[in-house]
Each structure stands twice: as structure tokens, then as C-alpha cells.
């Protein structure tokens, strides 16, 4: 290398002629800040076109930034979910423990209306907590539906060329068979 030549910038490996890593980090921080500003302006009532003009971006980029900011979980969301799940699990255990003496009371006297009502209330509270635990821990996946005939049996179809009328007739026949 000659004395008057400047050293070449070190580029990241495997990504072609990209900018150095420090610039990537800076660009990411700028995008995050832009998304935060888009979000604040939208919450203040600005249209996407107004937001785009104010920030020097297209209205479509403003829409994308707003949606991405909505989709991004807030900082600490995972920790909050974990803590709330543990808290609700402890509450379910506590409600189970509270129900044990009530179940014994009902075994001794099945007509004890007060014990029945308390046990029903405990069960409703437990169901509420368990539903909350499930909603916090389940990713929203597309629903899958499985269709079957009576008693869970497969729906019988005579041929690949069956009409809807044939299918309905066969289903009715299967229901009659299952009922008898």
C-alpha cells in the first residue's frame, strides 16, 4: 500500500458491499426514532399524508412505520407477561386450596346451598384466571376447523363427482344410522 492511499473501510462479511456496522446501528436507531414520531403524530390526529410531509417520507412509509410501531411489543412486555402468568397461576392454586374444604362440606351434605354457591364462585374465578393465562401465553394462530360426520366418523362421499345434494343425502343417512 502506498503512503498516500487511505486505508479501506472494513465491510461486514457475507453481505456484499454494505456499509460498516456502526452505520447500520445508527440507521436502525434513526428508523426507531422515526417510527416513534410517526406513532405520536398519528395519535395526535394527523393523517398519514401530513405525517409523511412533516417527516420527509411517503404516506405509505408513514403507514408502515405506524403499523410496525403497533406490532412492536413495548420494552419489558415479556417480563410483564411472565410475572403476570406466575401471579395468576399462584391465584389458581390458592383458589383450588380454598375449594377443598367446600368440596368436603358438599360430600357430607350435598344439599348445602351456601357451599354450592361458594364453589361455583371459586370455579368462575379460577376459569377467569386460567383464560387470562392462556391468552397471555398463546400466540394468535389461524384457527383450524375439522369437519366430521355423526359420532366423529368421516363424512361419506360416494364419488369425486358427487353433487351437494348427494353429500347432504349421505349425511342424513349417516345421522339416521348413528341415531339407531
N, C-alpha and C positions, 0 to 999 in steps of 0.2 A: 504494500500500500504506500502510495506516495505521501510526502509530508503535507501537501496542500489539500488532500482529499479528506472530507469529513467522514467519520465512521458511519456505517449504515445502521439504520434503526433496526432493532431486533423485533422481528414479527412473530406472532404466535404461530406455532407449528400446526400443520394439517388443515389450515383454513384458507390457504391461498394468500393473496396479497392484502390481508386485513390490517387494520390499524393496530398499534400497540395496545396491550391490555389496559393500561391506565386510561386511554381514551374511551374504551368500551365501558369501563366503570363510570366515567364521567357522563357518557351518553345515557347510560341506564338511570343515573341519578336525575338527569335533566328530564327524561321521559316520566319518571315517577312524579317529579315536581309539576310537570305539565298536566299529568292526569289529575293530580290533586287540585290544581287550579280550575281545570275543566269541571270537575265534580262540584267545587264550591260555587262556580258561576251558574251551573245548571240548577243547583239547589236554591240559588238566589232568584231563579226565574228566567234566566237568559235562554234564548233559542240556540240551537247548535250553530246556526249561521253567525249569530252575534258572538258566540264564544270563539268560533273559528277566526273571525275578523280581529277580535281583540288579541288573540294569541298568535296570529300569523299562521294558522293551519287551516286545512279544508274542513267543511262542515262534517264530512264523512269521518275524518280523523278525530274530530271532536266527539262524534257518536261512539267511535271505537274506544277512545280513551275513557269516556264516561262508563261504558259497559264493562271495560276491563277493571276500572276502579270499583265498580259494584261487585264484580266477581271475586276480587281480591279479599281474602279474609283479613280482618283487622289484626294488628300485631297482638300477640298473646291469645288469639282465639283458640288455638289448640290446647293451650294450658287451661284456659277457662272451661272448655268442653270437658277436659279430663277431670278437673276439680268438681264440676257440677255433676258429672256422671258418678263419681265416688260418693258425693253427698247424697244423691238420690238413691244409690244402692244401699247406703247405710240406713236411710229412711225406710226403705222396703224391708230390710232386716228387722228394724225396730217395730214396724207395723206387724210383721209376722209374729214377733215375740209377744206383742200386745194381744194378738188374736188367740194365742194358745189357751189362756185361762177361759176365754169366752167359748172356745170350742168344747172345753171340759164341762163348762156350765150347761151347754146345749146337750151334751151327751147325757148328763144327769137329768135334765129337764128339757125335753125337746119343745115344750110349749112356752119357754121363756122368751117373750116377745122383746124385752129390752136387750137381751144378749143377741138375739137375731138381728135387731136393728143396728147395734154397735158393730157386729161382724160384717154386716152389709156395708156400713160406712167405712170400715177399715179396708174392705176389699176394693171399694171405689177409689179410696186414696191411694192404695197400692197400685191399682191399674193406671191411675193418672201418672204416678212416678215412673212406672215401667214404660209407658208410652213415651214419656219425655226422654228417658234413657235411650230408647230405640230411635227416636227421631234425631237425637244428637249424634248417634253412632252409625247411622245408616246413610250411605251415600245415595243420592237420588238416582236410581237406575230406571230404565224403562220397564214398565210393567209387562209381564208375560202372562198370557191367558192360555189355558189349555182347555179344550172343549172335549167332552166325552159324552157318551150315551148314558142311559139309566144304569145306576149302580157302578158307575165308573168304567163301564165297558166301552170299547171303541165304537164309534159310530159306523154302522154297517152301510156300505155303499155297494150296489150291485155291480157297477162297472164304471170305468172312467168317463163314459158318455152319459151318466145318469143326470136327469134333469132335477131341478129343485123340487118339483112335485114328487119325483121318485124318492128323493132323500127325505122329504117330510113324511111320506108314506112309510118308509122303512123305520124312521124314528118312532112313529106312532106304533108300529108293530112291535118294536123293541120295548117300548113302555108297557104295552099290554102283556108281553112275555114276562117282564120283570115284576109286574103287578100280580100275576097269577102264581 
